[in-house]
């Protein structure tokens, strides 16, 4: 899938035909050789099929945003004051 590889390589592969190969040097040395064997068209799933996954994803994003908001508004101080009060009560 194009989203799983480097964007520059994805563009090159998108313009290739079956059986064609490309070579490109790697920054750390060596070569990368890619040969396109075949392509397959994947139809987009219907909204009904995606609904549950989208709902779960939205809920998770909202929860993450709420947690971040709480983290930014919260101040935590560690003191021994309560320990002293508890010891005096005993």
C-alpha positions in Angstrom: 0.0 0.0 0.0 1.3 3.5 -0.9 0.7 4.7 2.7 3.2 2.1 4.0 6.2 3.3 2.0 8.2 6.4 1.5 6.2 9.1 -0.4 8.8 9.6 -3.1 9.0 5.9 -3.7 5.2 5.6 -3.7 4.9 8.2 -6.5 7.5 6.3 -8.6 5.7 3.0 -8.0 2.3 4.6 -8.9 3.7 5.5 -12.3 5.0 2.0 -13.0 3.5 -0.8 -15.0 3.5 -4.5 -14.1 6.9 -6.1 -14.6 8.8 -2.8 -14.5 11.6 -2.2 -12.0 13.4 0.8 -10.5 16.7 1.3 -8.7 17.5 4.1 -6.3 20.5 4.7 -4.0 19.9 4.6 -0.3 21.3 7.5 1.9 23.1 5.0 4.2 24.7 3.3 1.2 23.6 0.5 -1.0 20.7 0.3 -3.4 17.0 -0.2 -3.2 15.5 -2.2 -6.1 11.7 -2.4 -6.5 9.9 -4.5 -9.1 6.1 -4.1 -9.5 4.7 -7.5 -10.0 0.9 -6.7 -10.1 -1.6 -4.3 -8.8 -5.0 -4.9 -7.3 -7.9 -2.5 -7.0 -9.5 -2.5 -3.6 -13.0 -1.1 -3.4 -13.8 1.3 -0.6 -15.9 -0.4 2.1 -19.5 0.9 2.7 -20.0 3.3 5.6 -22.1 0.7 7.4 -19.0 -1.5 7.6 -16.8 1.3 8.9 -19.3 2.8 11.4 -18.2 0.8 14.5 -14.5 1.3 13.9 -15.0 5.0 13.3 -17.1 5.4 16.4 -14.4 3.6 18.5 -11.7 5.8 17.0 -13.6 9.0 17.7 -14.3 8.0 21.3 -10.6 7.3 21.8 -9.6 10.6 20.3 -12.0 12.5 22.5 -10.7 10.6 25.6 -7.1 11.4 24.6 -8.1 15.1 24.2 -9.8 15.1 27.6 -6.8 13.5 29.3 -4.4 16.1 27.8 -6.7 18.9 28.9 -6.7 17.6 32.4 -2.9 17.2 32.4 -2.4 20.8 31.3 -4.8 22.2 34.0 -3.6 20.0 36.9 -0.9 21.0 39.4 0.5 18.3 41.5 2.3 19.2 44.8 3.9 16.6 47.1 3.9 17.7 50.7 4.3 16.0 54.0 1.5 18.0 55.6 -1.1 15.3 55.5 1.3 12.7 56.9 1.9 15.0 59.9 -1.8 15.5 60.5 -2.4 11.8 60.4 0.3 11.1 62.9 -1.1 13.7 65.3 -4.5 12.2 65.0 -3.2 8.8 66.1 
